[in-house]
Amino acid sequence: MAKTATVRARIEPELKEDVEKLFEKLGLSATEAITVFYRQVKLRNGLPFNVVIPNKTTEKVFKDTDANRNLIRCEDADDMFDKLGI
């Protein structure tokens, strides 16, 4: 099918740059990534991921990690499992 429709959106320049670098690592152009997104929305008849409002616990964890607080650092997966008691 010929590509004749246009999608236009305004987005924060830094976000666009960061995401397009990720697309490049994946071998995708922005157009291809948007097409994948649209196809997934059509296939699933909705967004291809959950969109939720974080609960208070999750919000606290986000704030703490953003502030570099209450972090447990692990050397590797084995260290992480040891610290988790698994």
MDAnalysis code that builds the backbone (N, CA, C; Angstrom):
import MDAnalysis as mda
import numpy as np

u = mda.Universe.empty(258, n_residues=86, atom_resindex=np.repeat(np.arange(86), 3), trajectory=True)
u.add_TopologyAttr("name", ["N", "CA", "C"] * 86)
u.add_TopologyAttr("resid", np.arange(1, 87))
u.add_TopologyAttr("resname", ["MET", "ALA", "LYS", "THR", "ALA", "THR", "VAL", "ARG", "ALA", "ARG", "ILE", "GLU", "PRO", "GLU", "LEU", "LYS", "GLU", "ASP", "VAL", "GLU", "LYS", "LEU", "PHE", "GLU", "LYS", "LEU", "GLY", "LEU", "SER", "ALA", "THR", "GLU", "ALA", "ILE", "THR", "VAL", "PHE", "TYR", "ARG", "GLN", "VAL", "LYS", "LEU", "ARG", "ASN", "GLY", "LEU", "PRO", "PHE", "ASN", "VAL", "VAL", "ILE", "PRO", "ASN", "LYS", "THR", "THR", "GLU", "LYS", "VAL", "PHE", "LYS", "ASP", "THR", "ASP", "ALA", "ASN", "ARG", "ASN", "LEU", "ILE", "ARG", "CYS", "GLU", "ASP", "ALA", "ASP", "ASP", "MET", "PHE", "ASP", "LYS", "LEU", "GLY", "ILE"])
u.atoms.positions = np.array([
    [0.845, -1.178, 0.000],
    [0.000, 0.000, 0.000],
    [0.890, 1.241, 0.000],
    [0.564, 2.218, -0.795],
    [1.341, 3.451, -0.896],
    [1.218, 4.257, 0.393],
    [2.333, 4.844, 0.784],
    [2.333, 5.674, 1.984],
    [2.028, 7.112, 1.584],
    [0.791, 7.513, 1.797],
    [0.391, 8.856, 1.376],
    [-0.131, 9.709, 2.526],
    [-0.353, 9.133, 3.692],
    [-0.844, 9.894, 4.841],
    [0.338, 10.417, 5.651],
    [0.124, 11.541, 6.310],
    [1.173, 12.168, 7.116],
    [0.709, 12.264, 8.561],
    [1.635, 12.004, 9.472],
    [1.394, 12.179, 10.905],
    [2.345, 13.278, 11.364],
    [1.807, 14.294, 12.027],
    [2.636, 15.390, 12.531],
    [2.410, 15.508, 14.022],
    [3.490, 15.705, 14.756],
    [3.374, 15.855, 16.206],
    [4.490, 16.758, 16.714],
    [4.197, 17.508, 17.730],
    [5.218, 18.312, 18.396],
    [5.695, 17.516, 19.605],
    [7.011, 17.511, 19.802],
    [7.592, 16.736, 20.896],
    [8.824, 17.477, 21.416],
    [9.165, 17.242, 22.669],
    [10.343, 17.884, 23.257],
    [11.585, 17.459, 22.471],
    [12.421, 18.415, 22.071],
    [13.593, 18.100, 21.251],
    [14.527, 17.057, 21.876],
    [14.754, 17.157, 23.193],
    [15.662, 16.201, 23.853],
    [15.077, 14.786, 23.829],
    [13.789, 14.666, 24.072],
    [13.134, 13.365, 24.027],
    [13.244, 12.780, 22.630],
    [12.979, 13.599, 21.617],
    [13.061, 13.149, 20.227],
    [14.462, 12.641, 19.906],
    [15.470, 13.410, 20.293],
    [16.862, 13.029, 20.026],
    [17.219, 11.715, 20.724],
    [16.865, 11.595, 21.996],
    [17.179, 10.382, 22.763],
    [16.509, 9.153, 22.152],
    [15.241, 9.293, 21.814],
    [14.488, 8.152, 21.282],
    [14.982, 7.779, 19.888],
    [15.298, 8.773, 19.065],
    [15.785, 8.462, 17.723],
    [17.149, 7.774, 17.761],
    [17.955, 8.056, 18.788],
    [19.221, 7.313, 18.969],
    [18.917, 5.839, 19.263],
    [17.896, 5.594, 20.071],
    [17.505, 4.215, 20.368],
    [16.968, 3.527, 19.117],
    [16.152, 4.239, 18.354],
    [15.649, 3.674, 17.097],
    [16.808, 3.279, 16.192],
    [17.818, 4.143, 16.122],
    [18.978, 3.860, 15.261],
    [19.668, 2.569, 15.694],
    [19.821, 2.378, 17.010],
    [20.429, 1.143, 17.520],
    [19.582, -0.073, 17.140],
    [18.281, 0.123, 17.032],
    [17.371, -0.959, 16.660],
    [17.238, -1.115, 15.151],
    [17.876, -0.221, 14.410],
    [17.810, -0.291, 12.954],
    [16.499, 0.233, 12.402],
    [15.869, 1.134, 13.137],
    [14.570, 1.678, 12.724],
    [14.663, 3.178, 12.485],
    [13.928, 3.645, 11.524],
    [13.736, 5.088, 11.371],
    [12.549, 5.479, 12.256],
    [12.368, 6.778, 12.454],
    [11.207, 7.237, 13.223],
    [9.918, 6.820, 12.517],
    [9.903, 6.899, 11.204],
    [8.720, 6.498, 10.435],
    [8.407, 5.023, 10.649],
    [9.429, 4.186, 10.601],
    [9.216, 2.744, 10.811],
    [8.726, 2.460, 12.222],
    [9.284, 3.153, 13.212],
    [8.862, 2.948, 14.601],
    [7.406, 3.371, 14.793],
    [7.027, 4.485, 14.193],
    [5.636, 4.941, 14.289],
    [4.714, 3.949, 13.598],
    [5.143, 3.411, 12.465],
    [4.341, 2.417, 11.754],
    [4.161, 1.164, 12.610],
    [5.223, 0.714, 13.270],
    [5.129, -0.449, 14.169],
    [4.116, -0.153, 15.270],
    [4.207, 1.035, 15.855],
    [3.274, 1.415, 16.917],
    [1.835, 1.380, 16.408],
    [1.575, 2.003, 15.261],
    [0.228, 2.011, 14.699],
    [-0.276, 0.601, 14.412],
    [0.591, -0.246, 13.864],
    [0.175, -1.621, 13.559],
    [-0.174, -2.390, 14.838],
    [0.595, -2.165, 15.901],
    [0.310, -2.827, 17.167],
    [-1.003, -2.330, 17.772],
    [-1.251, -1.043, 17.675],
    [-2.525, -0.492, 18.168],
    [-3.682, -1.133, 17.419],
    [-3.545, -1.233, 16.106],
    [-4.609, -1.847, 15.295],
    [-4.784, -3.324, 15.661],
    [-3.674, -4.049, 15.769],
    [-3.716, -5.478, 16.081],
    [-4.363, -5.741, 17.441],
    [-4.022, -4.934, 18.424],
    [-4.511, -5.141, 19.783],
    [-5.814, -4.398, 20.071],
    [-6.230, -3.577, 19.128],
    [-7.422, -2.763, 19.315],
    [-7.289, -1.859, 20.542],
    [-6.100, -1.325, 20.732],
    [-5.805, -0.447, 21.861],
    [-4.304, -0.260, 21.968],
    [-3.876, 0.442, 22.982],
    [-2.445, 0.668, 23.171],
    [-1.730, -0.660, 23.441],
    [-0.510, -0.811, 22.925],
    [0.209, -2.077, 23.105],
    [0.978, -2.163, 24.429],
    [0.580, -1.358, 25.386],
    [1.200, -1.377, 26.712],
    [0.196, -0.802, 27.696],
    [0.392, -1.096, 28.974],
    [-0.504, -0.578, 30.002],
    [-0.195, 0.891, 30.271],
    [-1.231, 1.681, 30.386],
    [-1.094, 3.081, 30.780],
    [-1.810, 3.207, 32.112],
    [-1.032, 3.432, 33.165],
    [-1.610, 3.484, 34.507],
    [-1.032, 4.660, 35.280],
    [-1.761, 5.094, 36.270],
    [-1.275, 6.118, 37.188],
    [-0.595, 5.375, 38.338],
    [0.682, 5.682, 38.596],
    [1.391, 4.965, 39.660],
    [0.721, 5.171, 41.021],
    [0.757, 4.105, 41.836],
    [0.226, 4.241, 43.189],
    [1.266, 4.971, 44.057],
    [0.917, 5.258, 45.309],
    [1.796, 6.045, 46.185],
    [3.149, 5.368, 46.406],
    [3.158, 4.054, 46.549],
    [4.409, 3.328, 46.748],
    [5.317, 3.472, 45.532],
    [4.746, 3.286, 44.363],
    [5.531, 3.405, 43.137],
    [6.038, 4.829, 42.961],
    [5.203, 5.823, 43.241],
    [5.638, 7.215, 43.145],
    [6.815, 7.485, 44.071],
    [6.750, 6.941, 45.302],
    [7.846, 7.127, 46.262],
    [9.132, 6.491, 45.739],
    [9.027, 5.292, 45.188],
    [10.205, 4.618, 44.645],
    [10.801, 5.443, 43.495],
    [9.957, 5.961, 42.610],
    [10.444, 6.802, 41.505],
    [11.188, 8.021, 42.050],
    [10.593, 8.699, 43.028],
    [11.227, 9.895, 43.607],
    [12.544, 9.531, 44.284],
    [12.549, 8.434, 45.054],
    [13.768, 8.013, 45.744],
    [14.876, 7.671, 44.760],
    [14.558, 6.901, 43.738],
    [15.606, 6.515, 42.787],
    [16.084, 7.723, 41.987],
    [15.179, 8.641, 41.643],
    [15.595, 9.858, 40.947],
    [16.553, 10.678, 41.812],
    [16.339, 10.637, 43.130],
    [17.190, 11.378, 44.070],
    [18.371, 10.540, 44.552],
    [18.513, 9.327, 44.022],
    [19.622, 8.431, 44.391],
    [19.556, 8.018, 45.865],
    [18.329, 7.829, 46.372],
    [18.116, 7.412, 47.766],
    [17.577, 5.986, 47.813],
    [17.882, 5.307, 48.925],
    [17.344, 3.977, 49.208],
    [17.635, 2.968, 48.095],
    [18.822, 3.068, 47.527],
    [19.212, 2.146, 46.467],
    [20.042, 1.009, 47.037],
    [19.862, -0.156, 46.509],
    [20.706, -1.295, 46.857],
    [21.460, -1.654, 45.589],
    [22.760, -1.517, 45.647],
    [23.577, -1.773, 44.459],
    [24.065, -3.220, 44.477],
    [24.077, -3.826, 43.313],
    [24.492, -5.215, 43.174],
    [25.623, -5.305, 42.151],
    [26.553, -6.198, 42.415],
    [27.683, -6.399, 41.502],
    [27.245, -7.139, 40.241],
    [26.329, -8.085, 40.426],
    [25.861, -8.893, 39.298],
    [24.568, -9.584, 39.716],
    [24.038, -10.431, 38.844],
    [22.764, -11.097, 39.130],
    [22.859, -11.972, 40.379],
    [23.964, -12.702, 40.540],
    [24.118, -13.554, 41.728],
    [24.079, -12.729, 43.012],
    [24.763, -11.580, 43.011],
    [24.755, -10.693, 44.168],
    [23.336, -10.206, 44.450],
    [22.592, -9.865, 43.391],
    [21.217, -9.402, 43.554],
    [20.351, -10.501, 44.188],
    [20.476, -11.730, 43.663],
    [19.680, -12.829, 44.208],
    [20.052, -13.104, 45.658],
    [21.347, -13.017, 45.994],
    [21.775, -13.186, 47.382],
    [21.127, -12.136, 48.282],
    [21.149, -10.887, 47.823],
    [20.571, -9.804, 48.637],
    [19.052, -9.936, 48.764],
    [18.421, -10.546, 47.752],
    [16.971, -10.788, 47.811],
    [16.631, -12.055, 48.593],
    [17.648, -12.845, 48.911],
    [17.418, -14.096, 49.626],
    [16.815, -15.178, 48.764],
    [17.110, -15.111, 47.487],
    [16.567, -16.103, 46.537],
    [17.629, -17.112, 46.202],
])
